[in-house]
Amino acid sequence: MTLGWPWALLGLIALPALAAAYRRMLRRRAGHRAELAALGFLPVATALTASSGGGPRRSRSRPGGGLPRLGPALLLAALAVLTLAAARPHATVAELRREGTVVLAVDTSTSMTAADLAPTRIEAARAAAKAFVAQAPGSIRIGVVSFGGGAVVLQAPTTVREDVVAAVDRLVPQGGTSIGQGIFAALQSITGGTLRLTEEQLGGDLDEVDIGYYGSSVLVMFTDGEDTSRLDPLRLAELAGTAGVRIHTVGLGDPQGTTVTVDGFTVATRLDEQLLRDVSETTGGSYFAAPDEAALAAVYGGIDLQWTAEPARTELTALVAVLGLVLLVAGAGTGIVRTGRVI
């Protein structure tokens, strides 16, 4: 426990003085009763100080003028606790929260400029990604990956929605398409940049590759599925599935194909739904044919949030103050019931 205002504990110095003052008050009361008895008011004095009967006006103090019983002791304890509250105590406690991680991987290849999905594939992907961010629960951390011929993490997973939207706005179409690179970059983001793989490892037994387990993490890929890389996306998907990361793919474009103009050349392009289905099924994810709101809601609705405990510095002033007030009321009430006075 730490204190925000430790100097407030100087107030504890007054407690022994208050206890001594109360002892003197008890002695004066005893002397006053003795004087009343000497003047012939013994029946009255005896009635006030009788040691039997259990009535509400009964008052007993310890021999030698010591501290009385429960009531005043509770009042002193209340003052001590309230002094501690004034010092603003803090403690580090574990806060439980439910968390999950979603990485939005958006295809930024030149084929994403095709207009078979209005206004273009990449604009539709950008709108769908923003809709996802707007509707996702606040406890979910969201990251953004841009992938074309290569891949880059535009935004590490965060709960700051403005940063995620800004990253989505920075998406620029160029180059080819490497779905495998997109998956790899997303896994890098999920693992905090600790993932290290070689092509030999990807070509071998993936059961021998341990990258940890991230069961509350999901990758959502917005792409037309036209993979032009030699990096096998299904092998990366298998690795993601082994690590507990589900991949949901959102297909953008016309399966029948269309054309797009790149640097003055007309290039044919079409949506490869089969590859996207295979990638998703390998990890236990789902394929969505269009980026509609219902499909996106199904994605984040299926995220398995896990409980995590994070240390947090918490101020205990209110809790301690309430305890002090309870002791204060208990002490005053006890005094009134036993003697008819608070002290």
N, C-alpha and C positions, 0 to 999 in steps of 0.2 A: 504494500500500500504506500502511496505517496500523497503528499499534502500540497494543495495549491497555495494556501496561505498559512504556512507553519507557525508564523508569529502569533496567530490567534490562540495557540495553545498556552500562551502566557496567562490566559484567563484561568487556567487550572490552579494558578498560585493562590487565587482567592478562595478556593474550596476549604483548605485547612483553616483559614481565618473565619469563614462562615461557620464551620463546625465548632470552633472555639467560642464564637459569639453565641451560638445556640446553647452550648454548655453553661455559659455564664447566665443566660436567660433562665435556664432551668434552675440554677442555684438561687437566683433572685426570687423566682416563684416559690421555691421551697421555703426561703426565708420569710416571704410574705405570709405564707400559710402558717408558719410558726408564730409570727406576730399576732395573727388573727386568733390562734388558739390561746395565746397568753392573755389576750384581751377578753377572753370569755366567749369567743365565737367558735369554740371547738366543734360543736355539732356541724356547723356549716363547713368548716375546714375539713372535718373528717368525711363528710358527704362528698366533698369535691375530690378527695384523694383516696377514697376507700379502695382497698385492694381486692374486693370481691363484689359480686353483683353483675358484672359484665355489661352495665348500661352504657349508653352512648357517651356519657360524660366522664367515663373512667379514664384516668391518666396514670401511667406507671412509667417511671424512669429507673435506670439501672443504679445500683448503689454507687455512691461517690460522685454523683453528678455526671455519669457517663452518658454517651449518646443514647437517645431513646430507641424505640424499636423500629418497625418496618417503615412507617410513613416518612419520617425525616430522612432515613437512609435512602429511600427511593427518590426523594427530592434532590439529595446530593448527587446521586447517580445520574439523574436527569440533567442536572447542570453540567456534569462532566461530559455527557454524551452530546449535549447541545454545543458545548465548547468545541468538541471534536468536529461537529458538523460545520461550525463557523470556519474551521481550518480547510474546508473543501477537500475531503479525502477522495483519492482516485485509486482504482484498482484495475489491473489488467485481467480481463475475463475473456473466455472463449465465446464468440458469437456464432451461433449456428445459422447457416443460410443455405439455400438450395441454389446450385449453380449448374450451368451447362455452357458449352462452347459451340458456336456455329461459325464456320468459315464459308464466306460467299466467294466462290471462284468463278470469275467471269471471263469468257472467251473474248479476246480482243484481236483475233485474226482479221485480215482484210475481208474474208468471206462474211463477217458479221455486219458489213455495210450493206448487204443485200436487203432489198425492200419487200421481200415476200412476207414479212411480218411488219406491219405498220408501226412507226414510220420506217424503222430499220430494225434488224435483229438486235444490234447492240443497244439501241435506244429502248427497245422493249425489255432487254435484259436489265438495263439501268433502272427502268421504272419498276420492274418486278423486284429487284434487289431493294430499292427504297421502300416499296410496300412491305416487304418482309421486315425491314428494320423498324418501320413504324408500328407494326403489329406484334412484334416479338416481345415476350415478357421482359421486364427490366432486369431480371436476375440472370439473363443469358448474355454472355460475352460474345461479341460478333467481330470477326476479322474479315479482311478483304484481300483477295489474291487476284492479280491480273495475269492471264496466261495467253501467249500466242505461240511464236516459235520457241520462246523461253517462258519463264514465269518469275514474278516478283511479288513479294508481300507488300501491298500498299498500306495496310493497316493491321497491326497485331491485334488479337482479340481484346476487346475493351467493352465496357458498359456505357461509354460516352457516345451516344448516338450521333451527335454532331460530327465527330471525327470519322465515324463510319460513312455517313452520307457524303462527307467531303472526299473521302477516298473513292467512293463510287463515281463521283463527278469527275475524277481525274482519269477515268478509263479512256484510252485512245486506241482505235483499231490500227493494227499494223502487223505485217509478217504472216507466218503460217500458223498452224495449230498443233500444240503438243499437249494433249490431255494428260499424258503421263507426267509431264513437267508441272502441270497445274495441281495434280494430286500430290506430287512430291513437295511442292511449295506449301500446300495447305497442311500437310503433315508436319513440315518444319515449323509452321506457325503454331500448330496445336501443341507440339512438343517443346516449344520455347527455343527453337533453333538448335536443338541438340542432335537432330537426326543426321546420321552419316551413313551413306550407302554407296556401293560401287556397282558397276554394270555386272561384274562377276557375281556379286551377291544376289542381284535381281534375277540372274540367269540360273542360279542354283536353287537349293532347297530353302524356301522362305521360312520354314519352321525353325531354321537355325538363326534367323535374324530376329532379335528381340529389341523392339523400340519402346517397350512399355505398354501399358493398357490405359486407354482413354475412353471408357464406356459412355461418358456423358458428352462426347464430342461428335459433331455432325459436319459433313461437308456437303454444301449445296452448289452444284455446278450448273451454270447457265452457258450453254454451248450449242453449236449446230452439229457437233459430233464428227466433223471431218478431220480426223487425226492425220497429220502429215509428218509425224516424228517417228524415229526408229525406237523410241523408248516405249515399251509395251504398256499401255494403260491398264490392261487387265492384271498384269503382275503387280503394279502399284496398288490397284484396287484390292488384290488379295492380301497385300501387306497391310493396308488400311483395315480390312476386315479382321485380320488377326489381332490388330491393336484395339479392336472394339469401336473403330470409327466407321459409322455408316455413311454411305455416299448416296445422296439423292440427286438425280440428274433432271434438268429441265431442258427439253429439246426446243430449239428455236429455228424456225424455218419450215420450208415445204419439203416433205419427203420426195415429191416428184421432181424437185430441182428448179433452179432459176439461174440467172446470170448476174454477174457483177462486174463493173469496170474497174480495173486496177492498173494505174499508170498507162492508161490509154488502151489496155488490152481487155477483151471480154473473156471472163473466166466463168465456167459452169460451177455451180455449187448446189448441194442438196443436204437435207437433214439426214444424218445417219442414226436412225432410231435404234437399230439393233445393237450397235456398239454401246450406246448409252444405257440400254436395258441390261446388257451384260455387265457393265461396270457397276450398276446399282445392285443387281442381283447377287453379285459376288460378295458384297458387303452386308446384304440384308436390307438395303435401301430400296427406294422406289423410283420409277421413272414417270415424269409428268410431261405430257405432250405439249403443254402451253403454260406460260407463266400467269395463270389466273389466281385470284385471291384465295379461292377454295383450295387449290393445290398447295399454295404456300402455307395456308393455315394447317393443312395436314402435315406438312414438314415439321414446323416447330412444335406442333401439338404432339408429335411422336418422340420428341427429345426426352431422354431419361435424365431428369435432373437429380443430382446427388447431393447429399448433405455434406457440407464442409464446415470445419471449425476454424475460425480465424481470430487470433488475439486482438483485442481492442481495448483501448484505455477508456474506462468508463467512470464518470463522476458519481460518487455515492452520497453526495451532500443531502439530497432529498430523503433517501432511505434512512440515513443516520438521524436526520432531523425528526422524522416521523417516530423513530424509536425513542428519541429524547422526549418528544411530546407525550408519548404513551406512558413513559416512566413518570413524567411530571403529573399527568392526570391521576395515575395510580397512587402516587405519593400523596397528593392533595386529598384524594378521596379517602384513602386509608386514615389520614389524620383527622378528617372531619368525622368519620364513622367512630373512631376510637376516643376522641377527646372533644369533639364539637368544634375544633379549630384546625386550620391547615397545619400549623406548627405549634 
